[in-house]
Amino acid sequence: MEQGQGDPVVFLHGAASDHRMWDRHLALVGQRHRAIAYSQRYFGAGAWGPGWPPLGVQTHADDLVALLRALDAGPAHVVAWSYAGHVALSAALAHPELIRSAFIHEPGVPSYVTDPAELRALGDDRNAMFGPVFEAVKRGELQEAVRVLLDGSGQLRFIEAV
């Protein structure tokens, strides 16, 4: 998805979502910038390719770099949420010429955190969110586990299919 003109701002979704989570942001940011959002490989409603590389940060970072080059959108401002924070930082480290700035909300991995107190806080936060998910799985309540995961990770409200 792409909207607007000007400096490119690329939005990267977290692991429990796809490009649609950025629809409202594209409308707002697209008024002053070239706002871009896409579903990372293995996420969203699209079909998977049989010859795709393994799911992971490196694959997604390589895809981000390829997208920026294909759209002639670098250097871009990158907004990343959760898992995508690691993707954005990996791409920026490998190709700093393509990333002008990065805003990373709730990075999902502690790879770049070195302070012991911050690592403890990160662990406490992770346990508070995932503890109820794991408990539901242990009880065999898989639908409840998914609901709790989605509610906790994106403040999304799980809607039961009828």
N, C-alpha and C positions, 0 to 999 in steps of 0.2 A: 504494500500500500504506500502511496506517495501523495503528498499534498503540499502545495505552496511552492515558493521560489526563494532563493537566497542561500545563506549558509546552510549546509546540510546538517541535520540533526537526526541521528539514527537511533531508534528505540529497539532494545533487545529484551525480550520477555524472559521470565523465569521458567523453571522446569515444569510447573503445573499449569501452563497456559500456552497461548500462541499469540500471533500478532494482534488479534482482536482486543486484547486487554488495553491496547494503546489508542483505540479509536477516538476517544474524547481528547486525548493529548494531541493527536494528529490534527484535529480540527482547530485546536487553540494555537499550537506551535506553528501550524501551516499558514497562519495568517501573516507571519513575519519571516518564516524560514522555510527551507525545503525539508519537510518532515517525512521520514521514511520509517516504516515498520515492516518486518517480514517474519514469517514463522521459520524458526530455525529447523534444520533438517531433523527428522524423526518426531517433530511436534506438529500439532495442527491436524487438519482433516485431509491433507494430501496423501497420495499413495507413496509408499517407500520404494526406492530403486533397488533392484537386486544386487547391483555392484557397488553400493554405497560403502564408504569407509566406516569403521566402527563409531558408534555413538560415543561422544566425549568432547571434552573441552578443546582439544587440538583440532578436531574436525570442525567444530563450530567456529573457532577462531579463524581457521583457514577459509571457511565459508564467508565470514564477515569481511575478510581481506578481499576475497574474490568479488563480493557484492560491491564493495566500495570502488574497486577498480572498474567493474563492469558498468556501474552507474556514473562513473567519473565524479564520485561524491567525496573524495578525500582532498584535504584533511577534513574530517567530520567531527562534530561534537557527538559523543555517544552517551546515551542514557541507558543504563543496564539495571535490571532488578534481579536479585538473588543469584541463582546459578550463573546467569549471564554476566555477572560482574567478573567472574573468573575468565570468561570468554573474552570480554572487552580488554581486560588487563593483559591477557596472553597475546591478543592481537596488537595491542599498543606496544608491548615490549619487543615483539618481532618486527613491527612495521610502524615506528613512531611517525613517519612521514604521512601516514593515513589517518591518524587520530589527533585531532586538535585539542580535545579535552574529553574527560570522562566523568560522569556523575554516576556513582554506583550506590544504589539503595539496597540495604540488607544483603550484603554479599553472603552467599550461602556456604562458602568454604573459608577456613581460617588460614589459608596459605600465606597471606600477607600480614597476618597479625603475629607480633612477636612479644608483646607485653604480657607477662603472666596474668595480671589482673584482668586484662581485656580478654584473654583466652578463657579464663574462668567464667567471666560474664557471658561470653559467647556460648560456652558449654551449658550454663544454666538456662539461657534463653532457648537453646536447641532442645534441652530436656523438657522444658515447660511446654513446648509446642508438640514435640514428637511423643512424649510420654503417653498422653491420652490416645494417640494413634496406635501405638504398640499394644496398649491395654485392650483396645477394641479388637485388634487382630488376634490377640491371645484368646479372647472370648469367642472368636469365630464370627464376629460382627463386621464383616468386610465392608458393607455399605456404610456403616457408621464410621469406620476407619477412614474411608475416602472423604466422607462429609467433614470430619474433624480436620483432616489434612488440608482440604481446600479452604475451609473456613479460617484455619489458622495461618495458612501461607499467603493467602491473597485477600482476605476478608471478603471472599466470594461466598455466596449462599448456594449450597448444594440444592439442586432441584431434582426431586425424585421423578424418574420417568414413569409415566402412567401407561 
